[in-house]
Amino acid sequence: MEGVPISLQIVRYIKNGIVSGGIVNGDEVPSRRVLSALLGVNPNTAQKAYRLLEDEGLLESRAGAKSFIRATEETARRLRAELTAADAMAAVNRLKALGLTKEEALALIEAHWN
């Protein structure tokens, strides 16, 4: 995801996992230190990603304890709508930038749908 900060890429990865069912309520996430080592990023980057997830209520952390995913089925539905809307807007903006009309864009999507 070119141009997107790593912390937001981590958040997006977690959200995609919740939507797909690969990450479920109660799953333990690696510590900030372990995550930064696994990804080869600054620990502050992992901290920022986890803070963003906590702010959205998707991660429960306690000082000195493990962190866990907090996501209900309703959360997954909300995230699916959020992510698909963002992806659709990005696709629409890219197709517009390429000069396609709405009809051309819809025909292209239809051709690739199957």
C-alpha positions as CSV (number, residue, x, y, z in Angstrom):
1,M,0.0,0.0,0.0
2,E,2.2,2.7,-1.3
3,G,2.1,6.0,0.5
4,V,0.1,4.6,3.5
5,P,1.9,4.7,6.9
6,I,2.8,1.3,8.2
7,S,0.8,1.8,11.3
8,L,-2.4,2.2,9.2
9,Q,-1.4,-0.8,7.1
10,I,-1.3,-2.8,10.3
11,V,-4.7,-1.5,11.3
12,R,-6.1,-2.4,7.8
13,Y,-4.6,-5.9,8.1
14,I,-6.3,-6.5,11.4
15,K,-9.6,-5.1,10.1
16,N,-9.4,-7.3,7.0
17,G,-8.7,-10.3,9.2
18,I,-11.8,-9.6,11.3
19,V,-14.0,-9.2,8.2
20,S,-12.6,-12.4,6.6
21,G,-13.0,-14.4,9.9
22,G,-9.3,-15.1,10.1
23,I,-9.1,-13.0,13.2
24,V,-11.9,-13.5,15.8
25,N,-13.0,-12.1,19.1
26,G,-10.6,-13.1,21.8
27,D,-7.6,-13.8,19.6
28,E,-4.4,-12.7,21.3
29,V,-2.2,-10.4,19.3
30,P,1.6,-10.2,19.6
31,S,3.1,-7.7,22.0
32,R,4.1,-4.4,20.5
33,R,7.7,-5.3,20.8
34,V,7.2,-8.7,19.1
35,L,5.1,-7.2,16.4
36,S,7.8,-4.5,15.7
37,A,10.5,-7.2,15.5
38,L,8.4,-9.5,13.2
39,L,7.7,-6.6,10.8
40,G,11.1,-4.9,11.2
41,V,9.5,-1.6,12.1
42,N,10.0,0.9,14.9
43,P,8.3,-0.1,18.2
44,N,6.5,3.3,18.1
45,T,4.9,2.2,14.8
46,A,3.4,-0.9,16.4
47,Q,2.4,1.2,19.5
48,K,0.6,3.7,17.2
49,A,-1.3,0.9,15.4
50,Y,-2.4,-0.7,18.6
51,R,-3.5,2.6,20.0
52,L,-5.6,3.2,16.9
53,L,-7.2,-0.2,17.2
54,E,-7.9,0.4,20.9
55,D,-9.5,3.8,20.1
56,E,-11.8,2.0,17.7
57,G,-12.6,-0.6,20.4
58,L,-11.1,-3.4,18.3
59,L,-8.3,-4.2,20.7
60,E,-8.3,-4.6,24.5
61,S,-5.0,-4.1,26.2
62,R,-4.0,-3.9,29.9
63,A,-0.7,-2.6,31.2
64,G,1.8,-5.5,31.5
65,A,-0.8,-8.0,30.2
66,K,-1.6,-9.5,26.8
67,S,-3.8,-7.8,24.2
68,F,-6.9,-9.3,22.7
69,I,-9.1,-8.6,19.7
70,R,-12.6,-7.4,20.6
71,A,-14.9,-7.9,17.6
72,T,-18.5,-9.0,17.4
73,E,-20.4,-10.1,14.3
74,E,-21.8,-6.6,14.2
75,T,-18.3,-5.2,14.3
76,A,-17.3,-7.4,11.3
77,R,-20.4,-6.1,9.4
78,R,-19.5,-2.5,10.2
79,L,-15.9,-3.0,9.1
80,R,-16.9,-4.8,5.9
81,A,-19.1,-1.8,5.0
82,E,-16.3,0.6,5.9
83,L,-13.6,-1.2,4.0
84,T,-15.6,-1.9,0.9
85,A,-16.8,1.8,0.7
86,A,-13.2,2.9,1.0
87,D,-12.0,0.5,-1.7
88,A,-14.9,1.4,-4.0
89,M,-14.1,5.1,-3.6
90,A,-10.5,4.5,-4.4
91,A,-11.4,2.4,-7.5
92,V,-13.9,5.0,-8.7
93,N,-11.3,7.8,-8.2
94,R,-8.7,5.9,-10.1
95,L,-11.1,5.1,-13.0
96,K,-12.1,8.7,-13.2
97,A,-8.4,9.8,-13.2
98,L,-7.9,7.5,-16.2
99,G,-10.7,9.3,-18.0
100,L,-13.3,6.5,-18.0
101,T,-17.0,7.3,-18.1
102,K,-19.3,5.7,-15.6
103,E,-20.6,3.4,-18.3
104,E,-17.1,2.4,-19.4
105,A,-16.2,1.8,-15.7
106,L,-19.3,-0.3,-15.1
107,A,-18.6,-2.3,-18.3
108,L,-15.0,-3.0,-17.2
109,I,-16.2,-4.1,-13.8
110,E,-18.8,-6.4,-15.3
111,A,-16.3,-7.9,-17.7
112,H,-13.9,-8.7,-14.8
113,W,-16.5,-9.7,-12.2
114,N,-16.7,-13.3,-13.4
